[in-house]
Amino acid sequence: MKKLFALTLLALSVAAHAEVSAAKKELVAKVLQLQQPAIETVARALTERPAALMMQQAGLALQTRIAPEKREAIAKEIQADLKKYVDDAVPLVRQRALKLAPTTIGAVLEEKFSEEELTQLIAIIESPVNRKFLQLGGEMQKALGDKLVAEMQATIDPKVKALEQSITKRLGVPAKAPAK
């Protein structure tokens, strides 16, 4: 009799948990929907990172290995190749990121947040104040960046030049003649 009672309690507990999980899953799905632009941004950044590195390496190679009269044409061809890669790869990675989000981000949200917390999180994300704050993000970053560059340029430029000279020396590349 005790075993039957214990099993019944366990079954009721599991059933109650399943209902909570269904409600929580709906809340998590709402958070993921609201965060879709951020998920897409991560996918784009991850996809573009290798292209940016290759462009940087190609730029160096263009300057050192390609005749000056051919550089512009080859640079345009490389840029076209990189654009094709981004145009082809970003939608694939974005689509996969959105498909993986429920089992990755969603799983973390389900584990770490209660239903009440998810409800509060949704209210914060949907808040007009939050949206305004996020819209001002670029402006705030630019203001900080501009001020930081203005105040630190004189301090950092000599360090950058020293690093450039050190790397140039280690690579055995002739130093650039000072501009006249």
Secondary structure, DSSP 8 states (H G I E B T S, - for coil): -HHHHHHHHHHHHHHHHHHHHHHHHHHHHHHHHHTHHHHHHHHHHHHHHHHHHHHHHHHHHHHHHS-HHHHHHHHHHHHHHHHHHHHHHHHHHHHHHHHHGGGTHHHHHHHH--HHHHHHHHHHHH-HHHHHHHHTHHHHHHHHHHHHHHHHHHHHHHHHHHHHHHHHHHHT--------
